[in-house]
Amino acid sequence: MLTAGFGGYTVEKMTGRAMKKKFIVGTVSLILLTGCTGSMPDLGINNGELTPCPKTPNCVNSQAISEKNYIRPIRYAGTQQEARARLLQILESEKRTKILTAKKNYIRAEFKSALFRFIDDVEFYFPKKQTGEVIIHIRSASRIGYSDLGANRKRIERIRSKF
């Protein structure tokens, strides 16, 4: 910023760097003031399926038809009750995670990003056991934005690795 004085008045001329800094600070402030959360979507199980992903890359779903949104379900050798207890234990150990719903066959949680506090909605569905193992269907999606740089997929793979 350049400053010059004329007859008791100060005139400030912004340099390119100062303008860029003010723009970035203003933009980040606006994002933080709006909460970065988006509205809570209407999710859950409908006819044995989790809500489909939107046509954006910031969502993964083990029941997705689209290859870009598909992620393998979690498989667990044990009972549904054991798998559910283990999943809740894993979720409770995750940072910035809030469990919203914990039913017998469905768990819903919110994950909050560290920097901008963006919220991702994550669901786990335990359909009736049909094989010798428990299958846990998963949906993880960002509430706002277009791309998540693979954050939802990485989160689910991290959770899977803890089973």
DOMI-344348 format. One record per residue: residue number from 1; residue in three letters; x, y, z of N, C-alpha, C in turn. Coordinates in nm, 3 decimals, m for minus. Layout:
N
<num:NUM&residuo:ALA&nX:X&nY:Y&nZ:Z&caX:X&caY:Y&caZ:Z&cX:X&cY:Y&cZ:Z> .
...
END
This chain:
163
<num:1&residuo:MET&nX:0.085&nY:m0.116&nZ:0.000&caX:0.000&caY:0.000&caZ:0.000&cX:0.090&cY:0.123&cZ:0.000> .
<num:2&residuo:LEU&nX:0.061&nY:0.220&nZ:m0.085&caX:0.136&caY:0.344&caZ:m0.091&cX:0.054&cY:0.454&cZ:m0.026> .
<num:3&residuo:THR&nX:0.118&nY:0.542&nZ:0.050&caX:0.047&caY:0.649&caZ:0.119&cX:0.111&cY:0.783&cZ:0.083> .
<num:4&residuo:ALA&nX:0.028&nY:0.881&nZ:0.052&caX:0.078&caY:1.017&caZ:0.023&cX:m0.011&cY:1.116&cZ:0.095> .
<num:5&residuo:GLY&nX:0.047&nY:1.226&nZ:0.146&caX:m0.031&caY:1.325&caZ:0.218&cX:m0.043&cY:1.454&cZ:0.138> .
<num:6&residuo:PHE&nX:m0.163&nY:1.512&nZ:0.132&caX:m0.188&caY:1.637&caZ:0.062&cX:m0.274&cY:1.725&cZ:0.149> .
<num:7&residuo:GLY&nX:m0.221&nY:1.832&nZ:0.201&caX:m0.299&caY:1.930&caZ:0.277&cX:m0.380&cY:1.868&cZ:0.389> .
<num:8&residuo:GLY&nX:m0.322&nY:1.778&nZ:0.465&caX:m0.393&caY:1.718&caZ:0.577&cX:m0.472&cY:1.593&cZ:0.541> .
<num:9&residuo:TYR&nX:m0.480&nY:1.559&nZ:0.414&caX:m0.551&caY:1.439&caZ:0.371&cX:m0.451&cY:1.331&cZ:0.332> .
<num:10&residuo:THR&nX:m0.488&nY:1.210&nZ:0.358&caX:m0.402&caY:1.098&caZ:0.321&cX:m0.470&cY:1.020&cZ:0.210> .
<num:11&residuo:VAL&nX:m0.396&nY:0.994&nZ:0.106&caX:m0.447&caY:0.916&caZ:m0.007&cX:m0.370&cY:0.784&cZ:m0.008> .
<num:12&residuo:GLU&nX:m0.444&nY:0.676&nZ:m0.013&caX:m0.380&caY:0.545&caZ:m0.016&cX:m0.407&cY:0.479&cZ:m0.150> .
<num:13&residuo:LYS&nX:m0.303&nY:0.428&nZ:m0.208&caX:m0.317&caY:0.355&caZ:m0.333&cX:m0.276&cY:0.211&cZ:m0.306> .
<num:14&residuo:MET&nX:m0.363&nY:0.121&nZ:m0.338&caX:m0.334&caY:m0.020&caZ:m0.312&cX:m0.244&cY:m0.076&cZ:m0.421> .
<num:15&residuo:THR&nX:m0.144&nY:m0.150&nZ:m0.378&caX:m0.061&caY:m0.223&caZ:m0.472&cX:m0.134&cY:m0.353&cZ:m0.505> .
<num:16&residuo:GLY&nX:m0.089&nY:m0.422&nZ:m0.607&caX:m0.152&caY:m0.548&caZ:m0.646&cX:m0.151&cY:m0.650&cZ:m0.534> .
<num:17&residuo:ARG&nX:m0.041&nY:m0.658&nZ:m0.461&caX:m0.030&caY:m0.755&caZ:m0.353&cX:m0.128&cY:m0.722&cZ:m0.240> .
<num:18&residuo:ALA&nX:m0.140&nY:m0.594&nZ:m0.205&caX:m0.232&caY:m0.554&caZ:m0.097&cX:m0.376&cY:m0.581&cZ:m0.137> .
<num:19&residuo:MET&nX:m0.411&nY:m0.555&nZ:m0.264&caX:m0.548&caY:m0.581&caZ:m0.311&cX:m0.578&cY:m0.730&cZ:m0.305> .
<num:20&residuo:LYS&nX:m0.482&nY:m0.811&nZ:m0.348&caX:m0.502&caY:m0.956&caZ:m0.348&cX:m0.521&cY:m1.006&cZ:m0.204> .
<num:21&residuo:LYS&nX:m0.441&nY:m0.953&nZ:m0.112&caX:m0.451&caY:m0.994&caZ:0.028&cX:m0.588&cY:m0.958&cZ:0.085> .
<num:22&residuo:LYS&nX:m0.636&nY:m0.836&nZ:0.059&caX:m0.767&caY:m0.794&caZ:0.109&cX:m0.878&cY:m0.878&cZ:0.047> .
<num:23&residuo:PHE&nX:m0.864&nY:m0.911&nZ:m0.081&caX:m0.965&caY:m0.994&caZ:m0.148&cX:m0.971&cY:m1.132&cZ:m0.084> .
<num:24&residuo:ILE&nX:m0.855&nY:m1.192&nZ:m0.061&caX:m0.851&caY:m1.326&caZ:m0.002&cX:m0.908&cY:m1.324&cZ:0.140> .
<num:25&residuo:VAL&nX:m0.867&nY:m1.226&nZ:0.220&caX:m0.919&caY:m1.215&caZ:0.357&cX:m1.070&cY:m1.195&cZ:0.355> .
<num:26&residuo:GLY&nX:m1.119&nY:m1.111&nZ:0.265&caX:m1.263&caY:m1.087&caZ:0.255&cX:m1.339&cY:m1.211&cZ:0.213> .
<num:27&residuo:THR&nX:m1.286&nY:m1.283&nZ:0.115&caX:m1.352&caY:m1.404&caZ:0.067&cX:m1.357&cY:m1.511&cZ:0.176> .
<num:28&residuo:VAL&nX:m1.245&nY:m1.533&nZ:0.242&caX:m1.241&caY:m1.633&caZ:0.350&cX:m1.337&cY:m1.593&cZ:0.462> .
<num:29&residuo:SER&nX:m1.340&nY:m1.464&nZ:0.496&caX:m1.431&caY:m1.417&caZ:0.601&cX:m1.576&cY:m1.442&cZ:0.562> .
<num:30&residuo:LEU&nX:m1.610&nY:m1.416&nZ:0.436&caX:m1.747&caY:m1.439&caZ:0.390&cX:m1.783&cY:m1.587&cZ:0.400> .
<num:31&residuo:ILE&nX:m1.691&nY:m1.673&nZ:0.360&caX:m1.716&caY:m1.817&caZ:0.370&cX:m1.739&cY:m1.858&cZ:0.514> .
<num:32&residuo:LEU&nX:m1.654&nY:m1.808&nZ:0.603&caX:m1.667&caY:m1.844&caZ:0.744&cX:m1.795&cY:m1.789&cZ:0.805> .
<num:33&residuo:LEU&nX:m1.835&nY:m1.670&nZ:0.764&caX:m1.957&caY:m1.611&caZ:0.818&cX:m2.083&cY:m1.685&cZ:0.772> .
<num:34&residuo:THR&nX:m2.078&nY:m1.742&nZ:0.653&caX:m2.195&caY:m1.815&caZ:0.604&cX:m2.202&cY:m1.956&cZ:0.662> .
<num:35&residuo:GLY&nX:m2.101&nY:m1.993&nZ:0.737&caX:m2.108&caY:m2.120&caZ:0.809&cX:m2.049&cY:m2.239&cZ:0.737> .
<num:36&residuo:CYS&nX:m2.030&nY:m2.232&nZ:0.609&caX:m1.967&caY:m2.340&caZ:0.532&cX:m2.041&cY:m2.472&cZ:0.544> .
<num:37&residuo:THR&nX:m2.162&nY:m2.470&nZ:0.586&caX:m2.227&caY:m2.597&caZ:0.615&cX:m2.325&cY:m2.641&cZ:0.508> .
<num:38&residuo:GLY&nX:m2.388&nY:m2.550&nZ:0.439&caX:m2.496&caY:m2.588&caZ:0.351&cX:m2.610&cY:m2.636&cZ:0.438> .
<num:39&residuo:SER&nX:m2.721&nY:m2.667&nZ:0.377&caX:m2.834&caY:m2.715&caZ:0.457&cX:m2.826&cY:m2.866&cZ:0.473> .
<num:40&residuo:MET&nX:m2.881&nY:m2.915&nZ:0.582&caX:m2.878&caY:m3.059&caZ:0.609&cX:m2.968&cY:m3.130&cZ:0.508> .
<num:41&residuo:PRO&nX:m2.911&nY:m3.220&nZ:0.428&caX:m2.991&caY:m3.288&caZ:0.327&cX:m3.083&cY:m3.393&cZ:0.388> .
<num:42&residuo:ASP&nX:m3.186&nY:m3.427&nZ:0.313&caX:m3.280&caY:m3.531&caZ:0.354&cX:m3.222&cY:m3.665&cZ:0.309> .
<num:43&residuo:LEU&nX:m3.164&nY:m3.737&nZ:0.401&caX:m3.097&caY:m3.863&caZ:0.369&cX:m3.167&cY:m3.979&cZ:0.438> .
<num:44&residuo:GLY&nX:m3.114&nY:m4.098&nZ:0.420&caX:m3.169&caY:m4.217&caZ:0.484&cX:m3.181&cY:m4.331&cZ:0.386> .
<num:45&residuo:ILE&nX:m3.256&nY:m4.432&nZ:0.425&caX:m3.275&caY:m4.551&caZ:0.344&cX:m3.412&cY:m4.543&cZ:0.278> .
<num:46&residuo:ASN&nX:m3.415&nY:m4.567&nZ:0.148&caX:m3.540&caY:m4.566&caZ:0.073&cX:m3.543&cY:m4.693&cZ:m0.013> .
<num:47&residuo:ASN&nX:m3.635&nY:m4.783&nZ:0.016&caX:m3.645&caY:m4.911&caZ:m0.056&cX:m3.512&cY:m4.987&cZ:m0.056> .
<num:48&residuo:GLY&nX:m3.447&nY:m4.992&nZ:0.059&caX:m3.324&caY:m5.068&caZ:0.073&cX:m3.201&cY:m5.003&cZ:0.012> .
<num:49&residuo:GLU&nX:m3.211&nY:m4.874&nZ:m0.021&caX:m3.098&caY:m4.805&caZ:m0.083&cX:m3.072&cY:m4.671&cZ:m0.016> .
<num:50&residuo:LEU&nX:m2.945&nY:m4.634&nZ:m0.011&caX:m2.907&caY:m4.502&caZ:0.035&cX:m2.937&cY:m4.401&cZ:m0.076> .
<num:51&residuo:THR&nX:m2.946&nY:m4.275&nZ:m0.042&caX:m2.972&caY:m4.169&caZ:m0.141&cX:m2.863&cY:m4.172&cZ:m0.248> .
<num:52&residuo:PRO&nX:m2.901&nY:m4.168&nZ:m0.376&caX:m2.799&caY:m4.167&caZ:m0.481&cX:m2.711&cY:m4.042&cZ:m0.473> .
<num:53&residuo:CYS&nX:m2.590&nY:m4.053&nZ:m0.525&caX:m2.500&caY:m3.937&caZ:m0.531&cX:m2.550&cY:m3.840&cZ:m0.638> .
<num:54&residuo:PRO&nX:m2.524&nY:m3.710&nZ:m0.618&caX:m2.551&caY:m3.614&caZ:m0.725&cX:m2.449&cY:m3.637&cZ:m0.837> .
<num:55&residuo:LYS&nX:m2.461&nY:m3.565&nZ:m0.945&caX:m2.369&caY:m3.583&caZ:m1.058&cX:m2.242&cY:m3.501&cZ:m1.040> .
<num:56&residuo:THR&nX:m2.188&nY:m3.503&nZ:m0.919&caX:m2.065&caY:m3.432&caZ:m0.888&cX:m1.965&cY:m3.531&cZ:m0.830> .
<num:57&residuo:PRO&nX:m1.835&nY:m3.501&nZ:m0.840&caX:m1.734&caY:m3.595&caZ:m0.791&cX:m1.711&cY:m3.592&cZ:m0.640> .
<num:58&residuo:ASN&nX:m1.791&nY:m3.515&nZ:m0.565&caX:m1.768&caY:m3.503&caZ:m0.420&cX:m1.857&cY:m3.597&cZ:m0.339> .
<num:59&residuo:CYS&nX:m1.884&nY:m3.715&nZ:m0.394&caX:m1.970&caY:m3.813&caZ:m0.328&cX:m1.926&cY:m3.953&cZ:m0.368> .
<num:60&residuo:VAL&nX:m1.928&nY:m4.045&nZ:m0.271&caX:m1.907&caY:m4.186&caZ:m0.301&cX:m2.021&cY:m4.266&cZ:m0.238> .
<num:61&residuo:ASN&nX:m2.057&nY:m4.376&nZ:m0.304&caX:m2.171&caY:m4.456&caZ:m0.260&cX:m2.148&cY:m4.600&cZ:m0.304> .
<num:62&residuo:SER&nX:m2.160&nY:m4.693&nZ:m0.212&caX:m2.138&caY:m4.834&caZ:m0.246&cX:m2.253&cY:m4.893&cZ:m0.327> .
<num:63&residuo:GLN&nX:m2.361&nY:m4.818&nZ:m0.342&caX:m2.473&caY:m4.864&caZ:m0.424&cX:m2.484&cY:m4.784&cZ:m0.554> .
<num:64&residuo:ALA&nX:m2.381&nY:m4.705&nZ:m0.585&caX:m2.383&caY:m4.620&caZ:m0.705&cX:m2.366&cY:m4.703&cZ:m0.831> .
<num:65&residuo:ILE&nX:m2.431&nY:m4.659&nZ:m0.936&caX:m2.414&caY:m4.720&caZ:m1.068&cX:m2.295&cY:m4.656&cZ:m1.138> .
<num:66&residuo:SER&nX:m2.278&nY:m4.527&nZ:m1.118&caX:m2.169&caY:m4.451&caZ:m1.179&cX:m2.034&cY:m4.497&cZ:m1.122> .
<num:67&residuo:GLU&nX:m1.941&nY:m4.528&nZ:m1.211&caX:m1.809&caY:m4.574&caZ:m1.168&cX:m1.734&cY:m4.468&cZ:m1.088> .
<num:68&residuo:LYS&nX:m1.752&nY:m4.340&nZ:m1.124&caX:m1.678&caY:m4.233&caZ:m1.054&cX:m1.726&cY:m4.216&cZ:m0.910> .
<num:69&residuo:ASN&nX:m1.850&nY:m4.254&nZ:m0.880&caX:m1.903&caY:m4.241&caZ:m0.745&cX:m1.901&cY:m4.372&cZ:m0.666> .
<num:70&residuo:TYR&nX:m1.874&nY:m4.483&nZ:m0.733&caX:m1.880&caY:m4.613&caZ:m0.666&cX:m1.761&cY:m4.634&cZ:m0.573> .
<num:71&residuo:ILE&nX:m1.790&nY:m4.693&nZ:m0.458&caX:m1.687&caY:m4.738&caZ:m0.364&cX:m1.735&cY:m4.873&cZ:m0.309> .
<num:72&residuo:ARG&nX:m1.644&nY:m4.964&nZ:m0.287&caX:m1.682&caY:m5.096&caZ:m0.236&cX:m1.745&cY:m5.085&cZ:m0.098> .
<num:73&residuo:PRO&nX:m1.846&nY:m5.167&nZ:m0.069&caX:m1.901&caY:m5.169&caZ:0.067&cX:m1.797&cY:m5.229&cZ:0.163> .
<num:74&residuo:ILE&nX:m1.817&nY:m5.206&nZ:0.290&caX:m1.731&caY:m5.267&caZ:0.391&cX:m1.785&cY:m5.407&cZ:0.420> .
<num:75&residuo:ARG&nX:m1.697&nY:m5.505&nZ:0.423&caX:m1.736&caY:m5.643&caZ:0.455&cX:m1.674&cY:m5.678&cZ:0.589> .
<num:76&residuo:TYR&nX:m1.754&nY:m5.744&nZ:0.673&caX:m1.709&caY:m5.776&caZ:0.808&cX:m1.745&cY:m5.920&cZ:0.840> .
<num:77&residuo:ALA&nX:m1.646&nY:m5.998&nZ:0.880&caX:m1.670&caY:m6.138&caZ:0.918&cX:m1.709&cY:m6.141&cZ:1.065> .
<num:78&residuo:GLY&nX:m1.836&nY:m6.149&nZ:1.091&caX:m1.887&caY:m6.148&caZ:1.227&cX:m2.035&cY:m6.118&cZ:1.223> .
<num:79&residuo:THR&nX:m2.091&nY:m6.080&nZ:1.335&caX:m2.233&caY:m6.049&caZ:1.340&cX:m2.256&cY:m5.902&cZ:1.308> .
<num:80&residuo:GLN&nX:m2.380&nY:m5.872&nZ:1.273&caX:m2.417&caY:m5.733&caZ:1.246&cX:m2.398&cY:m5.648&cZ:1.372> .
<num:81&residuo:GLN&nX:m2.431&nY:m5.703&nZ:1.485&caX:m2.417&caY:m5.631&caZ:1.612&cX:m2.269&cY:m5.598&cZ:1.639> .
<num:82&residuo:GLU&nX:m2.179&nY:m5.692&nZ:1.611&caX:m2.036&caY:m5.667&caZ:1.629&cX:m1.985&cY:m5.562&cZ:1.530> .
<num:83&residuo:ALA&nX:m2.030&nY:m5.572&nZ:1.406&caX:m1.988&caY:m5.476&caZ:1.303&cX:m2.035&cY:m5.335&cZ:1.338> .
<num:84&residuo:ARG&nX:m2.159&nY:m5.325&nZ:1.383&caX:m2.215&caY:m5.195&caZ:1.421&cX:m2.139&cY:m5.136&cZ:1.539> .
<num:85&residuo:ALA&nX:m2.109&nY:m5.218&nZ:1.640&caX:m2.034&caY:m5.171&caZ:1.757&cX:m1.894&cY:m5.125&cZ:1.717> .
<num:86&residuo:ARG&nX:m1.830&nY:m5.201&nZ:1.629&caX:m1.695&caY:m5.162&caZ:1.583&cX:m1.701&cY:m5.032&cZ:1.504> .
<num:87&residuo:LEU&nX:m1.800&nY:m5.017&nZ:1.418&caX:m1.814&caY:m4.894&caZ:1.340&cX:m1.835&cY:m4.773&cZ:1.431> .
<num:88&residuo:LEU&nX:m1.921&nY:m4.785&nZ:1.529&caX:m1.944&caY:m4.674&caZ:1.622&cX:m1.815&cY:m4.639&cZ:1.697> .
<num:89&residuo:GLN&nX:m1.740&nY:m4.740&nZ:1.734&caX:m1.612&caY:m4.718&caZ:1.802&cX:m1.515&cY:m4.641&cZ:1.711> .
<num:90&residuo:ILE&nX:m1.510&nY:m4.679&nZ:1.585&caX:m1.424&caY:m4.611&caZ:1.487&cX:m1.468&cY:m4.466&cZ:1.469> .
<num:91&residuo:LEU&nX:m1.598&nY:m4.445&nZ:1.452&caX:m1.650&caY:m4.309&caZ:1.431&cX:m1.621&cY:m4.220&cZ:1.552> .
<num:92&residuo:GLU&nX:m1.636&nY:m4.274&nZ:1.671&caX:m1.611&caY:m4.195&caZ:1.792&cX:m1.464&cY:m4.158&cZ:1.806> .
<num:93&residuo:SER&nX:m1.375&nY:m4.233&nZ:1.741&caX:m1.232&caY:m4.202&caZ:1.748&cX:m1.189&cY:m4.100&cZ:1.642> .
<num:94&residuo:GLU&nX:m1.276&nY:m4.073&nZ:1.545&caX:m1.245&caY:m3.978&caZ:1.439&cX:m1.259&cY:m3.835&cZ:1.488> .
<num:95&residuo:LYS&nX:m1.169&nY:m3.748&nZ:1.446&caX:m1.174&caY:m3.607&caZ:1.484&cX:m1.289&cY:m3.536&cZ:1.411> .
<num:96&residuo:ARG&nX:m1.345&nY:m3.436&nZ:1.476&caX:m1.449&caY:m3.349&caZ:1.419&cX:m1.565&cY:m3.430&cZ:1.360> .
<num:97&residuo:THR&nX:m1.607&nY:m3.533&nZ:1.432&caX:m1.714&caY:m3.621&caZ:1.386&cX:m1.828&cY:m3.619&cZ:1.487> .
<num:98&residuo:LYS&nX:m1.949&nY:m3.608&nZ:1.436&caX:m2.068&caY:m3.607&caZ:1.521&cX:m2.163&cY:m3.715&cZ:1.470> .
<num:99&residuo:ILE&nX:m2.197&nY:m3.810&nZ:1.555&caX:m2.293&caY:m3.915&caZ:1.519&cX:m2.432&cY:m3.859&cZ:1.541> .
<num:100&residuo:LEU&nX:m2.511&nY:m3.854&nZ:1.433&caX:m2.647&caY:m3.798&caZ:1.440&cX:m2.752&cY:m3.904&cZ:1.464> .
<num:101&residuo:THR&nX:m2.735&nY:m4.020&nZ:1.402&caX:m2.833&caY:m4.129&caZ:1.412&cX:m2.758&cY:m4.260&cZ:1.427> .
<num:102&residuo:ALA&nX:m2.804&nY:m4.343&nZ:1.519&caX:m2.742&caY:m4.475&caZ:1.538&cX:m2.853&cY:m4.577&cZ:1.562> .
<num:103&residuo:LYS&nX:m2.916&nY:m4.621&nZ:1.453&caX:m3.020&caY:m4.723&caZ:1.461&cX:m2.957&cY:m4.860&cZ:1.440> .
<num:104&residuo:LYS&nX:m3.040&nY:m4.963&nZ:1.453&caX:m2.992&caY:m5.101&caZ:1.440&cX:m2.929&cY:m5.127&cZ:1.303> .
<num:105&residuo:ASN&nX:m2.990&nY:m5.072&nZ:1.197&caX:m2.940&caY:m5.100&caZ:1.062&cX:m2.889&cY:m4.976&cZ:0.988> .
<num:106&residuo:TYR&nX:m2.875&nY:m4.863&nZ:1.058&caX:m2.838&caY:m4.738&caZ:0.990&cX:m2.765&cY:m4.644&cZ:1.086> .
<num:107&residuo:ILE&nX:m2.654&nY:m4.590&nZ:1.040&caX:m2.579&caY:m4.490&caZ:1.118&cX:m2.552&cY:m4.371&cZ:1.027> .
<num:108&residuo:ARG&nX:m2.574&nY:m4.253&nZ:1.082&caX:m2.546&caY:m4.129&caZ:1.007&cX:m2.456&cY:m4.040&cZ:1.092> .
<num:109&residuo:ALA&nX:m2.354&nY:m3.983&nZ:1.027&caX:m2.261&caY:m3.896&caZ:1.098&cX:m2.225&cY:m3.776&cZ:1.011> .
<num:110&residuo:GLU&nX:m2.179&nY:m3.671&nZ:1.077&caX:m2.126&caY:m3.553&caZ:1.010&cX:m1.977&cY:m3.545&cZ:1.038> .
<num:111&residuo:PHE&nX:m1.901&nY:m3.517&nZ:0.934&caX:m1.758&caY:m3.494&caZ:0.947&cX:m1.732&cY:m3.349&cZ:0.909> .
<num:112&residuo:LYS&nX:m1.657&nY:m3.277&nZ:0.991&caX:m1.628&caY:m3.136&caZ:0.966&cX:m1.481&cY:m3.122&cZ:0.928> .
<num:113&residuo:SER&nX:m1.455&nY:m3.051&nZ:0.817&caX:m1.316&caY:m3.033&caZ:0.774&cX:m1.242&cY:m2.941&cZ:0.870> .
<num:114&residuo:ALA&nX:m1.111&nY:m2.959&nZ:0.877&caX:m1.030&caY:m2.886&caZ:0.975&cX:m1.020&cY:m2.738&cZ:0.944> .
<num:115&residuo:LEU&nX:m0.996&nY:m2.702&nZ:0.820&caX:m0.967&caY:m2.562&caZ:0.788&cX:m1.091&cY:m2.476&cZ:0.773> .
<num:116&residuo:PHE&nX:m1.177&nY:m2.510&nZ:0.679&caX:m1.293&caY:m2.424&caZ:0.651&cX:m1.422&cY:m2.471&cZ:0.717> .
<num:117&residuo:ARG&nX:m1.417&nY:m2.582&nZ:0.790&caX:m1.534&caY:m2.634&caZ:0.862&cX:m1.647&cY:m2.677&cZ:0.768> .
<num:118&residuo:PHE&nX:m1.612&nY:m2.724&nZ:0.647&caX:m1.712&caY:m2.779&caZ:0.557&cX:m1.766&cY:m2.907&cZ:0.618> .
<num:119&residuo:ILE&nX:m1.894&nY:m2.934&nZ:0.598&caX:m1.954&caY:m3.055&caZ:0.655&cX:m1.981&cY:m3.157&cZ:0.544> .
<num:120&residuo:ASP&nX:m1.941&nY:m3.281&nZ:0.572&caX:m1.972&caY:m3.394&caZ:0.485&cX:m2.066&cY:m3.486&cZ:0.561> .
<num:121&residuo:ASP&nX:m2.165&nY:m3.538&nZ:0.491&caX:m2.261&caY:m3.632&caZ:0.549&cX:m2.219&cY:m3.774&cZ:0.512> .
<num:122&residuo:VAL&nX:m2.211&nY:m3.861&nZ:0.613&caX:m2.169&caY:m3.999&caZ:0.591&cX:m2.275&cY:m4.092&cZ:0.649> .
<num:123&residuo:GLU&nX:m2.315&nY:m4.191&nZ:0.568&caX:m2.418&caY:m4.287&caZ:0.610&cX:m2.364&cY:m4.429&cZ:0.596> .
<num:124&residuo:PHE&nX:m2.409&nY:m4.514&nZ:0.685&caX:m2.375&caY:m4.655&caZ:0.683&cX:m2.505&cY:m4.734&cZ:0.697> .
<num:125&residuo:TYR&nX:m2.526&nY:m4.828&nZ:0.606&caX:m2.649&caY:m4.907&caZ:0.604&cX:m2.613&cY:m5.055&cZ:0.613> .
<num:126&residuo:PHE&nX:m2.677&nY:m5.123&nZ:0.708&caX:m2.657&caY:m5.266&caZ:0.731&cX:m2.781&cY:m5.340&cZ:0.680> .
<num:127&residuo:PRO&nX:m2.783&nY:m5.383&nZ:0.553&caX:m2.900&caY:m5.459&caZ:0.507&cX:m2.904&cY:m5.595&cZ:0.577> .
<num:128&residuo:LYS&nX:m3.017&nY:m5.662&nZ:0.566&caX:m3.028&caY:m5.794&caZ:0.629&cX:m2.920&cY:m5.885&cZ:0.575> .
<num:129&residuo:LYS&nX:m2.861&nY:m5.961&nZ:0.665&caX:m2.749&caY:m6.050&caZ:0.631&cX:m2.797&cY:m6.160&cZ:0.538> .
<num:130&residuo:GLN&nX:m2.730&nY:m6.173&nZ:0.421&caX:m2.769&caY:m6.276&caZ:0.324&cX:m2.657&cY:m6.376&cZ:0.299> .
<num:131&residuo:THR&nX:m2.536&nY:m6.343&nZ:0.341&caX:m2.422&caY:m6.434&caZ:0.324&cX:m2.359&cY:m6.457&cZ:0.460> .
<num:132&residuo:GLY&nX:m2.243&nY:m6.518&nZ:0.462&caX:m2.175&caY:m6.545&caZ:0.588&cX:m2.106&cY:m6.425&cZ:0.648> .
<num:133&residuo:GLU&nX:m2.110&nY:m6.311&nZ:0.580&caX:m2.045&caY:m6.191&caZ:0.632&cX:m2.143&cY:m6.074&cZ:0.632> .
<num:134&residuo:VAL&nX:m2.109&nY:m5.973&nZ:0.711&caX:m2.191&caY:m5.852&caZ:0.718&cX:m2.144&cY:m5.757&cZ:0.609> .
<num:135&residuo:ILE&nX:m2.239&nY:m5.702&nZ:0.535&caX:m2.208&caY:m5.600&caZ:0.435&cX:m2.259&cY:m5.467&cZ:0.488> .
<num:136&residuo:ILE&nX:m2.172&nY:m5.367&nZ:0.483&caX:m2.210&caY:m5.232&caZ:0.527&cX:m2.202&cY:m5.142&cZ:0.404> .
<num:137&residuo:HIS&nX:m2.318&nY:m5.095&nZ:0.359&caX:m2.321&caY:m5.000&caZ:0.248&cX:m2.289&cY:m4.861&cZ:0.301> .
<num:138&residuo:ILE&nX:m2.226&nY:m4.781&nZ:0.216&caX:m2.174&caY:m4.652&caZ:0.257&cX:m2.213&cY:m4.543&cZ:0.158> .
<num:139&residuo:ARG&nX:m2.238&nY:m4.425&nZ:0.211&caX:m2.252&caY:m4.304&caZ:0.129&cX:m2.181&cY:m4.192&cZ:0.204> .
<num:140&residuo:SER&nX:m2.092&nY:m4.121&nZ:0.135&caX:m2.021&caY:m4.008&caZ:0.195&cX:m2.021&cY:m3.896&cZ:0.093> .
<num:141&residuo:ALA&nX:m2.075&nY:m3.780&nZ:0.130&caX:m2.090&caY:m3.670&caZ:0.035&cX:m2.068&cY:m3.534&cZ:0.100> .
<num:142&residuo:SER&nX:m2.008&nY:m3.444&nZ:0.024&caX:m1.992&caY:m3.306&caZ:0.068&cX:m2.125&cY:m3.234&cZ:0.052> .
<num:143&residuo:ARG&nX:m2.157&nY:m3.147&nZ:0.146&caX:m2.282&caY:m3.071&caZ:0.136&cX:m2.275&cY:m2.961&cZ:0.032> .
<num:144&residuo:ILE&nX:m2.158&nY:m2.900&nZ:0.020&caX:m2.146&caY:m2.789&caZ:m0.075&cX:m2.025&cY:m2.811&cZ:m0.164> .
<num:145&residuo:GLY&nX:m2.022&nY:m2.738&nZ:m0.273&caX:m1.908&caY:m2.743&caZ:m0.364&cX:m1.925&cY:m2.848&cZ:m0.471> .
<num:146&residuo:TYR&nX:m1.824&nY:m2.857&nZ:m0.556&caX:m1.826&caY:m2.951&caZ:m0.667&cX:m1.727&cY:m3.065&cZ:m0.645> .
<num:147&residuo:SER&nX:m1.603&nY:m3.030&nZ:m0.619&caX:m1.501&caY:m3.132&caZ:m0.597&cX:m1.457&cY:m3.132&cZ:m0.451> .
<num:148&residuo:ASP&nX:m1.420&nY:m3.247&nZ:m0.402&caX:m1.369&caY:m3.257&caZ:m0.264&cX:m1.224&cY:m3.307&cZ:m0.263> .
<num:149&residuo:LEU&nX:m1.163&nY:m3.312&nZ:m0.383&caX:m1.025&caY:m3.359&caZ:m0.399&cX:m1.005&cY:m3.499&cZ:m0.342> .
<num:150&residuo:GLY&nX:m1.110&nY:m3.579&nZ:m0.348&caX:m1.102&caY:m3.718&caZ:m0.303&cX:m1.118&cY:m3.739&cZ:m0.153> .
<num:151&residuo:ALA&nX:m1.159&nY:m3.635&nZ:m0.080&caX:m1.168&caY:m3.644&caZ:0.067&cX:m1.268&cY:m3.751&cZ:0.113> .
<num:152&residuo:ASN&nX:m1.384&nY:m3.760&nZ:0.049&caX:m1.484&caY:m3.858&caZ:0.092&cX:m1.434&cY:m4.001&cZ:0.069> .
<num:153&residuo:ARG&nX:m1.374&nY:m4.026&nZ:m0.045&caX:m1.320&caY:m4.160&caZ:m0.075&cX:m1.209&cY:m4.196&cZ:0.025> .
<num:154&residuo:LYS&nX:m1.118&nY:m4.103&nZ:0.051&caX:m1.008&caY:m4.128&caZ:0.145&cX:m1.062&cY:m4.157&cZ:0.285> .
<num:155&residuo:ARG&nX:m1.165&nY:m4.084&nZ:0.327&caX:m1.224&caY:m4.105&caZ:0.460&cX:m1.278&cY:m4.247&cZ:0.472> .
<num:156&residuo:ILE&nX:m1.354&nY:m4.290&nZ:0.372&caX:m1.413&caY:m4.424&caZ:0.377&cX:m1.304&cY:m4.531&cZ:0.376> .
<num:157&residuo:GLU&nX:m1.201&nY:m4.512&nZ:0.296&caX:m1.091&caY:m4.610&caZ:0.294&cX:m1.018&cY:m4.613&cZ:0.429> .
<num:158&residuo:ARG&nX:m1.006&nY:m4.498&nZ:0.495&caX:m0.944&caY:m4.494&caZ:0.628&cX:m1.030&cY:m4.570&cZ:0.729> .
<num:159&residuo:ILE&nX:m1.162&nY:m4.549&nZ:0.722&caX:m1.254&caY:m4.621&caZ:0.812&cX:m1.247&cY:m4.771&cZ:0.784> .
<num:160&residuo:ARG&nX:m1.247&nY:m4.807&nZ:0.656&caX:m1.240&caY:m4.950&caZ:0.617&cX:m1.113&cY:m5.014&cZ:0.675> .
<num:161&residuo:SER&nX:m1.002&nY:m4.942&nZ:0.670&caX:m0.874&caY:m4.998&caZ:0.717&cX:m0.873&cY:m5.023&cZ:0.868> .
<num:162&residuo:LYS&nX:m0.964&nY:m4.960&nZ:0.941&caX:m0.969&caY:m4.978&caZ:1.087&cX:m1.055&cY:m5.097&cZ:1.129> .
<num:163&residuo:PHE&nX:m1.122&nY:m5.160&nZ:1.033&caX:m1.204&caY:m5.277&caZ:1.066&cX:m1.119&cY:m5.400&cZ:1.087> .
END
